[in-house]
């Protein structure tokens, strides 16, 4: 029986060229199947806004977890990691799972595993069930303001479970959900690093292309979205443009600025992640050439790892 192929993780800042390099890698290391590790490319209806691979790109090799969820679905790091791990296990029996994305928390949830949260307690649950949603939200905001800001507070089940975790552990649920089951996994993982000025220039150009490709119409057709999908950079700004409160040039510039700030946070995140091999990418290097270097890195790992 064929041994499962260990996955290769390809990370990088937004605008770093992950999609083009992943497609080149798929040709270098075939058979390859690409698995999404971007928090917003998992949603249907955000393809242009999230810079998801095009339909033409996806003909190169099988792609998974792109557009899998409706934009109304909630999807935190734990949920995403479960979906990704299931898909990695399935793909590894027949092809190389190439996991591609820039969402550091989601990638780390896949590679390091989130620390387990406590099982439900019947006594605590009965107490919480006797409270109104407003009372639950008030208590949750007091115990875990950061988590409450990221939670759909109209969903009683989410609020109750997170509040239950806070009460059982004495720790904010958002903090517990960012702790790791494994601190130093040995993985094949590459982080694409480009100089800041180049990344900013690429972001500025990509944002303009996004508008040329019809992102305003995409968001106009979107409808309601979940709390997690709503955090996609540009969604609120484009809706402000659609309701007449933000001029198009200002909308474009605000999205550029927010994306540059996000890229800076990504760089800081991956600077701390020692499990990811940092690969410098020169401005003039073609994706195929970068892919050759990554393929050599992947093949250089001991077969027992």
C-alpha positions as CSV (number, residue, x, y, z in Angstrom):
1,X,0.0,0.0,0.0
2,X,1.3,3.4,-0.9
3,X,2.5,5.5,2.1
4,X,0.6,8.8,2.6
5,X,2.4,11.8,1.2
6,X,3.2,14.4,3.9
7,X,1.7,17.8,3.1
8,X,3.6,20.8,2.0
9,X,2.5,24.1,3.4
10,X,2.9,27.3,1.4
11,X,2.3,30.5,3.2
12,X,2.9,34.2,2.4
13,X,1.6,37.7,2.8
14,X,-1.4,38.8,0.8
15,X,-0.1,39.8,-2.6
16,X,3.1,37.6,-2.3
17,X,2.2,35.5,-5.4
18,X,1.1,32.3,-3.6
19,X,-1.4,31.3,-6.2
20,X,1.0,31.5,-9.2
21,X,3.8,29.8,-7.3
22,X,1.4,27.0,-6.0
23,X,0.3,26.3,-9.6
24,X,4.0,26.1,-10.7
25,X,4.7,23.8,-7.8
26,X,1.8,21.5,-8.8
27,X,3.6,21.0,-12.2
28,X,7.0,20.5,-10.4
29,X,5.7,17.9,-7.9
30,X,2.8,16.3,-9.7
31,X,0.5,14.7,-8.7
32,X,-0.6,17.6,-6.4
33,X,-3.9,18.7,-5.1
34,X,-4.2,22.2,-3.6
35,X,-6.0,22.8,-0.3
36,X,-7.1,26.3,0.7
37,X,-5.8,27.7,4.0
38,X,-7.2,31.3,3.5
39,X,-9.9,32.4,5.9
40,X,-12.0,34.1,3.2
41,X,-11.4,32.0,0.1
42,X,-13.4,29.3,1.8
43,X,-16.6,31.4,1.2
44,X,-18.7,31.4,-2.0
45,X,-19.4,34.9,-3.3
46,X,-16.1,36.4,-2.2
47,X,-14.0,35.0,-5.0
48,X,-12.9,38.4,-6.4
49,X,-12.6,40.1,-3.0
50,X,-10.5,37.3,-1.6
51,X,-8.3,36.8,-4.7
52,X,-9.3,33.2,-4.9
53,X,-7.8,31.1,-7.8
54,X,-9.8,31.5,-11.0
55,X,-11.7,28.8,-12.7
56,X,-8.8,28.6,-15.3
57,X,-6.3,28.3,-12.5
58,X,-8.2,25.4,-11.0
59,X,-7.9,23.4,-14.3
60,X,-4.2,22.8,-13.5
61,X,-4.9,20.4,-10.7
62,X,-7.7,19.6,-8.2
63,X,-8.5,22.4,-5.7
64,X,-10.2,21.9,-2.3
65,X,-12.0,24.1,0.3
66,X,-12.3,27.1,-2.1
67,X,-15.9,28.4,-2.1
68,X,-17.0,25.5,0.1
69,X,-19.1,27.5,2.6
70,X,-22.0,29.9,2.1
71,X,-21.1,33.5,3.1
72,X,-23.7,33.1,5.9
73,X,-21.7,30.3,7.6
74,X,-19.6,30.9,10.7
75,X,-16.1,29.4,10.4
76,X,-13.5,29.9,13.1
77,X,-9.9,28.5,13.2
78,X,-11.0,25.3,14.9
79,X,-13.8,24.6,12.3
80,X,-11.4,25.4,9.5
81,X,-8.7,23.2,10.9
82,X,-11.1,20.2,11.1
83,X,-12.1,20.7,7.4
84,X,-8.5,21.0,6.3
85,X,-7.2,18.0,8.2
86,X,-9.9,15.8,6.9
87,X,-9.1,16.9,3.3
88,X,-5.3,16.5,3.8
89,X,-5.8,13.0,5.1
90,X,-8.0,12.1,2.1
91,X,-5.7,13.6,-0.5
92,X,-2.4,12.3,0.9
93,X,-3.3,8.7,-0.1
94,X,-3.3,9.7,-3.8
95,X,-1.4,13.0,-4.3
96,X,0.7,15.6,-2.5
97,X,-1.5,17.9,-0.4
98,X,-0.3,21.4,-1.1
99,X,-1.8,23.6,1.6
100,X,-1.8,27.3,0.5
101,X,-2.8,30.4,2.4
102,X,-1.8,33.5,4.4
103,X,-4.1,33.2,7.4
104,X,-1.5,32.5,10.1
105,X,-3.9,31.5,12.9
106,X,-5.8,29.1,10.6
107,X,-2.5,27.6,9.3
108,X,-1.2,27.1,12.8
109,X,-4.5,25.5,13.9
110,X,-3.9,23.0,11.1
111,X,-0.1,22.4,11.8
112,X,0.0,22.7,15.6
113,X,-3.5,21.7,16.6
114,X,-5.6,23.7,19.0
115,X,-5.6,22.8,22.6
116,X,-8.7,20.9,23.6
117,X,-11.6,22.8,25.2
118,X,-13.5,21.4,28.2
119,X,-16.5,19.2,27.7
120,X,-19.9,20.7,28.5
121,X,-21.0,20.6,32.1
122,X,-24.8,19.9,32.6
123,X,-25.0,22.0,35.7
124,X,-23.4,25.1,34.1
125,X,-25.4,24.5,30.9
126,X,-28.7,24.4,32.8
127,X,-27.8,27.7,34.5
128,X,-27.0,29.4,31.2
129,X,-30.2,28.0,29.6
130,X,-32.2,29.9,32.2
131,X,-30.8,33.2,31.1
132,X,-32.0,35.4,28.2
133,X,-29.7,36.0,25.2
134,X,-29.1,39.6,26.4
135,X,-28.0,38.3,29.8
136,X,-25.7,35.7,28.2
137,X,-24.1,38.3,25.9
138,X,-23.6,40.8,28.8
139,X,-21.8,38.1,30.9
140,X,-19.7,36.9,27.9
141,X,-18.6,40.5,27.1
142,X,-17.5,40.9,30.7
143,X,-15.5,37.7,30.8
144,X,-14.1,37.7,27.2
145,X,-14.5,41.1,25.5
146,X,-12.1,40.1,22.7
147,X,-13.9,36.9,21.9
148,X,-17.3,38.6,22.1
149,X,-16.2,41.1,19.5
150,X,-15.5,38.2,17.1
151,X,-18.6,36.2,17.8
152,X,-22.1,36.3,16.3
153,X,-23.9,37.5,19.4
154,X,-27.3,36.7,17.9
155,X,-26.4,33.0,17.8
156,X,-27.3,31.7,21.3
157,X,-25.5,28.4,20.8
158,X,-22.1,30.1,20.1
159,X,-22.5,32.6,23.0
160,X,-23.6,29.8,25.4
161,X,-20.7,27.5,24.5
162,X,-18.0,30.3,24.7
163,X,-19.4,31.5,28.0
164,X,-19.4,28.0,29.3
165,X,-15.7,27.6,28.5
166,X,-15.0,30.9,30.3
167,X,-16.8,29.7,33.4
168,X,-15.4,26.2,33.5
169,X,-11.7,27.2,32.9
170,X,-11.5,30.7,34.4
171,X,-9.9,31.7,31.1
172,X,-11.3,33.8,28.2
173,X,-12.6,31.4,25.6
174,X,-10.7,33.3,22.9
175,X,-7.4,32.8,24.7
176,X,-8.0,29.1,25.2
177,X,-8.9,28.7,21.5
178,X,-5.5,30.2,20.5
179,X,-3.4,27.8,22.6
180,X,-1.7,24.9,20.8
181,X,-1.7,21.1,21.3
182,X,1.8,20.8,19.8
183,X,4.4,23.6,20.2
184,X,7.2,22.4,17.8
185,X,5.8,20.2,15.0
186,X,8.3,19.1,12.3
187,X,6.6,20.0,9.1
188,X,7.4,20.8,5.5
189,X,6.4,24.5,5.4
190,X,7.6,27.5,3.4
191,X,6.9,31.2,4.0
192,X,7.4,33.4,0.9
193,X,9.1,36.6,1.9
194,X,9.2,39.7,-0.3
195,X,10.5,43.2,0.6
196,X,7.9,45.5,2.0
197,X,8.0,48.0,-0.8
198,X,7.4,45.3,-3.4
199,X,4.6,43.8,-1.4
200,X,2.9,47.2,-1.0
201,X,3.3,47.8,-4.8
202,X,1.8,44.4,-5.6
203,X,-1.1,45.1,-3.2
204,X,-1.8,48.5,-4.8
205,X,-1.9,46.9,-8.3
206,X,-4.0,43.9,-7.2
207,X,-6.6,46.1,-5.5
208,X,-7.1,48.1,-8.7
209,X,-7.4,44.9,-10.7
210,X,-10.0,43.6,-8.2
211,X,-12.2,46.6,-9.0
212,X,-11.6,46.2,-12.7
213,X,-12.7,42.5,-12.4
214,X,-16.1,43.5,-10.9
215,X,-15.7,43.3,-7.1
216,X,-18.3,46.0,-6.6
217,X,-20.9,43.9,-8.4
218,X,-19.8,40.8,-6.5
219,X,-20.5,42.5,-3.1
220,X,-23.7,44.0,-4.4
221,X,-25.0,40.5,-5.0
222,X,-23.7,39.0,-1.8
223,X,-26.6,39.5,0.7
224,X,-26.2,38.7,4.4
225,X,-22.9,37.4,5.7
226,X,-21.6,35.7,8.9
227,X,-19.6,37.4,11.5
228,X,-16.4,35.7,10.2
229,X,-17.0,36.4,6.6
230,X,-17.8,40.0,7.4
231,X,-14.2,40.5,8.5
232,X,-12.9,40.2,4.9
233,X,-10.9,43.3,4.0
234,X,-12.9,45.6,1.8
235,X,-16.4,44.2,2.3
236,X,-17.6,46.9,4.6
237,X,-15.9,49.6,2.5
238,X,-17.4,48.5,-0.8
239,X,-20.8,48.3,0.9
240,X,-20.2,51.9,2.1
241,X,-19.5,52.8,-1.5
242,X,-22.7,51.1,-2.7
243,X,-24.8,53.0,-0.2
244,X,-23.3,56.3,-1.4
245,X,-21.3,57.1,1.7
246,X,-17.8,56.4,0.3
247,X,-16.6,57.6,-3.1
248,X,-15.0,55.0,-5.3
249,X,-11.4,56.5,-5.3
250,X,-11.6,56.7,-1.5
251,X,-12.9,53.2,-1.3
252,X,-10.0,51.9,-3.3
253,X,-7.5,53.8,-1.3
254,X,-8.9,52.7,2.1
255,X,-8.8,49.0,1.0
256,X,-5.2,49.4,-0.2
257,X,-4.2,50.9,3.1
258,X,-6.0,48.2,5.2
259,X,-4.5,45.4,3.0
260,X,-1.0,46.9,3.5
261,X,-1.5,47.0,7.2
262,X,-2.8,43.4,7.2
263,X,0.3,42.3,5.2
264,X,2.5,43.9,7.8
265,X,0.7,41.9,10.6
266,X,1.2,38.7,8.5
267,X,4.9,39.4,8.3
268,X,5.1,39.9,12.0
269,X,3.2,36.6,12.6
270,X,5.4,34.5,10.4
271,X,8.6,36.0,11.7
272,X,7.8,34.2,15.0
273,X,6.8,30.9,13.3
274,X,10.0,28.8,13.4
275,X,8.2,25.8,11.8
276,X,8.0,27.7,8.5
277,X,11.2,27.9,6.4
278,X,11.6,31.5,5.2
279,X,12.2,31.8,1.5
280,X,13.4,35.1,0.1
281,X,11.7,35.8,-3.3
282,X,13.4,38.4,-5.5
283,X,11.2,40.8,-7.5
284,X,12.4,39.5,-10.8
285,X,12.1,35.7,-10.1
286,X,9.4,33.9,-12.1
287,X,7.0,31.7,-10.2
288,X,8.4,28.6,-11.9
289,X,11.9,29.4,-10.6
290,X,10.6,29.9,-7.1
291,X,8.7,26.6,-7.4
292,X,12.0,24.8,-8.3
293,X,13.6,26.0,-5.1
294,X,10.6,25.0,-3.0
295,X,10.5,21.6,-4.6
296,X,14.1,21.0,-3.7
297,X,13.3,22.0,-0.1
298,X,10.4,19.6,0.0
299,X,12.4,16.7,-1.5
300,X,15.3,17.4,0.9
301,X,13.3,16.4,4.0
302,X,14.1,13.0,5.5
303,X,11.5,10.5,4.3
304,X,10.7,9.5,7.9
305,X,9.5,13.0,8.9
